[in-house]
Amino acid sequence: MHEYDEAVIRCFLENQGQLFPEDVASNEEEAEAFLEDCMAVVVDGPDEVEEYFEESGVDVEGNVLDADEVFDIGDGRYLIVEG
């Protein structure tokens, strides 16, 4: 089971529109439950984002940090949500 801190949950809650046409969570509890259900991953920097996509076999055109699935938490970490 993943544990997501407040910064991760808030980042997803505020930016979920970049990945989904409609909100999938309306509060922090729903956001955390959603992240747990889809096994979202938090990584420590751009290199780990690239490594994650390479290991997953996902071919991303251009900068992986611009992918809809990648959320910049703002503290050097990134949240990857595969919707």
N, C-alpha and C positions, 0 to 999 in steps of 0.2 A: 504494500500500500504506500502510495506517495504522500508526502506531506508538503503542502504548499504554504509558504509564508504570506503575510498580508500584502507585501509588495507584488508578489506573483499574482495573487487573486485579484487585487485591485487593477493591475495592468490588464489582465484578461477581461475583466468586467467592463472596463472603460473602452477597450479596443476590439471587442469581439466582432464588431461590424466589419472589420477588415477581412474576416474569414467567412462569416455567415450573413446571409441577406436579412435575417431577423435575429433578434437577441435570443440566445439559448439559456441565459441566466439573468435574473433580475435583481439578485442580491448576492452577497459574498458566500453564503451557504450553498446556494445553487451553483455558483461559479466553481467552488471547490469540488462539489459533487460531480459536476460535468468534467472537470479536469481529471479527476480520479477515474471516472468511467472510460474516458478515451485515453487514459495512460499518458497524459501530457508529460513532457520531459523538460527539465530546467538544466541548462548547460552554462558553463562559465566562460563565455566569450565567443567571438566570431569563428575561431579555429574549431571549436567544439561543435558549432552549428554545421560547418562544412563536413566535419568528420561524421556527424550523425546522419546527414543526407547520403554521404558516400557509403556508409555501412548499411543504410536502409535500401540502397540501390535506387534511390530517387534521383532522376535527372532534372536538375533545375537550371533553366536558362539564365545566364547573367549572375548577378550577385545573390547568393542564397539568403542574405539578410533582408532582401526585398520580397522574399516569398510570403504569400498570405499567411502561411502556417507559422511564421516566425514573429514573435512579439518581443520588442526590446523593453526589458523591465526597467531600464534606466540606471542600473547600478553595475553595469558590466555583464550582467547575466541575460540570457535569452530564454524565452518560453517557446517550446515547439509543440503545437497542437495539430494533430492530424485529424481533421474533421471528416 
